[in-house]
Amino acid sequence: MKRKLFDIELSEEAIEDFDNSYNFYYEDSFKVAETFFKQIDICFDAIKQNPTSFPIVHKDVRKYVVKKFPFLIYYRIANSVVQVIAIFHSSRNPEIWNERK
Protein backbone atom coordinates (compact mmCIF):
# COMPACT_ATOMS: atom_id res chain seq x y z
CA MET A 1 0.00 0.00 0.00
CA LYS A 2 1.40 3.37 -1.01
CA ARG A 3 1.60 5.98 1.73
CA LYS A 4 0.30 9.51 1.09
CA LEU A 5 3.03 12.10 1.05
CA PHE A 6 2.56 15.25 3.03
CA ASP A 7 2.89 18.67 1.41
CA ILE A 8 5.63 21.00 2.66
CA GLU A 9 5.16 24.71 3.28
CA LEU A 10 8.06 26.93 4.28
CA SER A 11 7.51 30.00 6.41
CA GLU A 12 9.08 33.24 5.28
CA GLU A 13 11.61 32.86 8.11
CA ALA A 14 12.52 29.33 6.98
CA ILE A 15 13.03 30.56 3.42
CA GLU A 16 15.24 33.34 4.74
CA ASP A 17 17.16 30.81 6.89
CA PHE A 18 17.79 28.65 3.85
CA ASP A 19 18.71 31.54 1.55
CA ASN A 20 21.19 32.99 4.06
CA SER A 21 22.84 29.62 4.62
CA TYR A 22 22.97 28.77 0.92
CA ASN A 23 24.52 32.16 0.14
CA PHE A 24 27.08 31.71 2.93
CA TYR A 25 28.18 28.38 1.45
CA TYR A 26 28.03 29.77 -2.10
CA GLU A 27 30.50 32.55 -1.25
CA ASP A 28 33.00 29.86 -0.30
CA SER A 29 32.15 27.14 -2.80
CA PHE A 30 29.43 26.60 -5.39
CA LYS A 31 29.87 22.86 -4.97
CA VAL A 32 29.32 23.00 -1.19
CA ALA A 33 26.27 25.23 -1.69
CA GLU A 34 24.77 22.75 -4.16
CA THR A 35 25.48 19.87 -1.79
CA PHE A 36 23.70 21.81 0.96
CA PHE A 37 20.73 22.41 -1.36
CA LYS A 38 20.53 18.71 -2.27
CA GLN A 39 20.83 17.62 1.36
CA ILE A 40 17.96 19.89 2.43
CA ASP A 41 15.89 18.46 -0.43
CA ILE A 42 16.63 14.92 0.80
CA CYS A 43 15.53 15.98 4.29
CA PHE A 44 12.25 17.34 2.97
CA ASP A 45 11.62 14.06 1.14
CA ALA A 46 12.19 12.09 4.35
CA ILE A 47 9.93 14.39 6.34
CA LYS A 48 7.17 14.24 3.69
CA GLN A 49 7.18 10.44 3.78
CA ASN A 50 6.81 10.08 7.54
CA PRO A 51 6.68 13.36 9.45
CA THR A 52 5.55 11.80 12.73
CA SER A 53 8.69 9.68 13.02
CA PHE A 54 10.87 12.59 14.15
CA PRO A 55 10.93 13.77 17.77
CA ILE A 56 8.80 16.51 19.26
CA VAL A 57 11.05 19.11 20.87
CA HIS A 58 8.56 21.74 22.01
CA LYS A 59 4.76 21.60 22.13
CA ASP A 60 3.85 20.46 18.58
CA VAL A 61 7.21 21.29 16.96
CA ARG A 62 9.34 18.44 15.63
CA LYS A 63 13.02 18.37 14.73
CA TYR A 64 14.89 16.76 11.86
CA VAL A 65 18.70 16.61 12.03
CA VAL A 66 20.32 17.37 8.67
CA LYS A 67 23.09 14.97 7.74
CA LYS A 68 26.47 16.33 6.54
CA PHE A 69 25.66 19.87 7.69
CA PRO A 70 25.19 21.32 11.20
CA PHE A 71 21.53 22.21 10.64
CA LEU A 72 18.18 21.32 12.13
CA ILE A 73 14.79 21.59 10.47
CA TYR A 74 11.96 22.53 12.83
CA TYR A 75 8.41 21.88 11.68
CA ARG A 76 4.78 21.33 12.66
CA ILE A 77 2.21 19.02 11.17
CA ALA A 78 -1.18 20.52 10.35
CA ASN A 79 -3.57 18.06 8.68
CA SER A 80 -1.60 16.80 5.68
CA VAL A 81 0.82 19.74 5.57
CA VAL A 82 4.27 19.98 7.08
CA GLN A 83 4.87 23.58 8.06
CA VAL A 84 8.61 24.28 8.21
CA ILE A 85 9.27 27.08 10.65
CA ALA A 86 13.09 27.07 10.67
CA ILE A 87 16.15 25.69 8.93
CA PHE A 88 18.50 26.45 11.73
CA HIS A 89 22.25 26.18 12.27
CA SER A 90 22.79 24.03 15.35
CA SER A 91 25.06 26.63 17.00
CA ARG A 92 22.31 29.27 17.09
CA ASN A 93 20.25 29.97 20.18
CA PRO A 94 17.14 27.75 19.98
CA GLU A 95 15.05 30.45 21.62
CA ILE A 96 15.08 32.28 18.26
CA TRP A 97 13.07 29.60 16.42
CA ASN A 98 10.95 29.04 19.50
CA GLU A 99 9.60 32.60 19.11
CA ARG A 100 8.32 31.85 15.59
CA LYS A 101 4.66 31.04 15.14
Secondary structure by P-SEA (a helix, b strand, c coil): cbbbbbbbbbcaaaaaaaaaaaaaaaaccaaaaaaaaaaaaaaaaaaaacccccccccccbbbbbbccccbbbbbcccccbbbbccccccccccccccccc
